Amino acid sequence: MSPLIWSIAGTDSGGGAGLSADQRAVEAFGLHLCPVPAAITAQNSVTVAQVQAISPDLLRAQFATLHADLPPLAVKTGLLGSAENARELARAIDRLRRERPVPLVVDPVLRASTGAALANGALLGAYRHEVLPRATVLTPNRREAVALLGAAPDTPVPELAQGLRGMGAQAVVITGGDDGGALSADWLHTPHAQGWLSLPRVPTPHHHGTGCTFASALAAAMALGWVAADAAVLAKMLTTHALRRATALGAGAGPVRAGTGFGHDPSLMPQLSLGDTGPSTWAASPASPAPGLYAIADSAERVQACARAGADTVQLRFKHSDPARIADEVRAALAGTDGARLVINDHWRLALDLGARELHLGQEDLLALGAAELRQLAQARAQGVRLGLSSHSLWELCRARALAPDLIACGPVWPTTTKDMPWRPQGLDNLAWWARMAGAPVVGIGGVLAPEQLRAVAASGAAGGCVVRGLGDDPALTLPAWRAAWQAGRDDTPLPCPELPHPTL
């Protein structure tokens, strides 16, 4: 049976927004929507003529009836219609959560896209005191965020999000579709990630139902097990896909049309900024050579042994942090790698000083970079230095894409003990999805212990596969089998790419 989502929202007699848009978005994920009307509107593409809230008694009856037979994995709200209905929603969420955790995605519909007011002071107060403290994710636009906080209109968006989290929302995405500019950027503030989530703006006047689509898609992703930061990525992808398929119906803005297929389109993969400066340009990764059989070694001697044995790329990754020893090892490794590409992991400033031309950074090291360090790294890349970045989740993939890297690592493909990590294994399905969607060469890493596994990594479409412990004591003895497995995988029938990846956290 399909996972169930409840949407407590308004009906749109024009079929553009509200429960109509929610239905299209949820079905695009292959899930089932239970539509719970909280208000009835009389509207078309140019005006909202009338709004009537459903009675609290009828709303309560809908909740009770559904709860008895069709309990949800996630709940999304839109137009609630009245303060009484907001309070009924709060009580229903509390009842559901006494049985199990249920994410609540709140789209605080305060005004229609045509300009009509849809919330009075009492409802605004109920949002603040009843709904926001229960919200797993809140998805206002800038004007709604200002109204909920009672803030000045020119308050910076990151401050608005911080304030809304202070009112109880566990995560906030302030959508920026109305703000103009070449990019459509939403401010993401979640326990796992912060930054501007952006895609090139879709040039269309037909955007009715955009906010409903985004919030419903986010709820659908959370019903499938994604944390808020990853769910926002999928919601951004589907909403942009829906905007591209928007159509005119009447004299005003036509409806966006969510549908299947968004999970296979690399042009829909967003980028996530490192800081709170809004993006102005779209970063495109350069054309970079495939890394191929990618060995990871912990000393210059082992780097050279891997290179002599036929590794295409060798990364020098240290198990200690002694600067003097690291400098000596980097110098020795740079002195000769027999044609293999040499990558220095993490210690990038020292590596650049010593003449390294390829670097790799993990996400923690990436997040630790200040503005001056990012400029230094950008200058090095402008001079031909290549950069690889790690990723374990959708938001980390989007963050990596914002730096237009030459390589993106996807891991762990299988369980690994070389590093203590919270991530679930990616598996070959996620690796195939990364290879299709990342926009840069992808390397599969983690738990590759037998040549048959490396062969499968190659068949997934990855441009490289990492071997660490599988190199054994003498790479000269082991690498020929690994190299043969890599080549065999490149010649195999490609593994299928899933419509969507599975959650990794």
Buried (B, 14 or more C-beta within 10 A) or exposed (E): EEBBBBBBBBBBBBBBBBBBBBBBBBBBBEBBBBBBBBBBBBBBBEBBEEBEBBBBEBBBEBBEEBBEEEBBBBBBBBBBBBBBBBBBBBEBBEBBEEEEEBBBBBBBBBBBBBEBEBBEEEBBEBBBBBBBEBBBBBBBBBEBBBBBBEBEEEBEBBBBBBBBBEBBBBBBBBBBBEBEEEBBBBBBBBEBBBBBBBBEBBEBEBBBBBBBBBBBBBBBBBBBBBBBBBBBBBBBBBBBBBBBBBEEBEEBBBBBBBEEEBBBBEEBBBBBBBBBEBBEEBBEBEEBBBBBBBBBBBBBEBBBBBBBBBBBBBBBBBEEEEEEEBBEBBEBBBEBBBEBBBBBBBBBEBBBEBEBBBBBBBBEBBEEBEEEEBEBBBEBBEEEBBBBBBBBBBBBBBBBBBBBBBBBBBBBBBEBEEEEBEBBBBBBBBBBBBBBBBBBBBBBBBBBEBBEBBBBBBBBBBBBBBBBEBBEEEBEEBBEEBBBBBBBBBEEEEBEBBEBBBBBB
